[in-house]
């Protein structure tokens, strides 16, 4: 469970960073667009979190059977 908590914190941090970049862009729409380099850390953190959740669910399923 600690792994999921750590990954949740990482994903939340990446989300907040991406969101702050988006809010900054909304204030100054003439500036450079967000790029994949801005988006990828959040996406990678989300994928890691989803994988950990699947592992945890599988673990729970074996214990419940």
C-alpha positions as CSV (number, residue, x, y, z in Angstrom):
1,X,0.0,0.0,0.0
2,X,2.9,2.4,0.7
3,X,3.9,2.1,-3.0
4,X,0.5,3.3,-4.1
5,X,0.6,6.2,-1.6
6,X,4.0,7.3,-2.9
7,X,2.9,7.0,-6.5
8,X,-0.3,9.0,-5.6
9,X,1.9,11.8,-4.2
10,X,4.1,11.8,-7.3
11,X,1.1,11.8,-9.7
12,X,-0.5,14.6,-7.7
13,X,2.7,16.7,-7.8
14,X,2.9,16.2,-11.6
15,X,-0.8,17.1,-12.0
16,X,-0.4,20.3,-9.9
17,X,2.7,21.3,-12.0
18,X,0.8,20.6,-15.3
19,X,-2.2,22.5,-14.0
20,X,-0.1,25.5,-13.0
21,X,1.4,25.6,-16.4
22,X,-2.0,25.5,-18.0
23,X,-3.3,28.2,-15.8
24,X,-0.3,30.4,-16.6
25,X,-0.9,29.7,-20.3
26,X,-4.6,30.8,-19.9
27,X,-3.4,34.1,-18.5
28,X,-1.0,34.6,-21.4
29,X,-2.5,32.7,-24.4
30,X,0.0,34.3,-26.8
31,X,2.8,32.4,-25.2
32,X,4.2,29.1,-26.3
33,X,1.8,26.2,-26.2
34,X,2.2,23.3,-23.7
35,X,4.2,20.5,-25.3
36,X,4.5,16.8,-24.9
37,X,7.5,17.5,-22.6
38,X,5.0,19.2,-20.3
39,X,2.5,16.5,-20.5
40,X,4.6,13.3,-20.4
41,X,5.7,13.4,-16.7
42,X,2.1,13.6,-15.6
43,X,1.1,10.8,-18.0
44,X,4.0,8.6,-16.9
45,X,3.1,9.2,-13.2
46,X,-0.5,8.3,-14.0
47,X,0.5,5.1,-15.8
48,X,2.7,4.0,-12.9
49,X,-0.1,4.6,-10.4
50,X,-2.6,2.7,-12.6
51,X,-0.2,-0.3,-12.8
52,X,0.3,-0.2,-9.0
53,X,-3.4,-0.2,-8.5
54,X,-3.8,-3.3,-10.8
55,X,-1.1,-5.1,-8.8
56,X,-2.8,-4.2,-5.6
57,X,-6.2,-5.3,-6.9
58,X,-4.7,-8.6,-8.0
59,X,-3.1,-9.1,-4.6
60,X,-6.4,-8.5,-2.9
61,X,-8.2,-10.8,-5.2
62,X,-5.8,-13.7,-4.3
63,X,-6.3,-13.1,-0.6
64,X,-10.1,-12.9,-0.9
65,X,-10.3,-16.2,-2.8
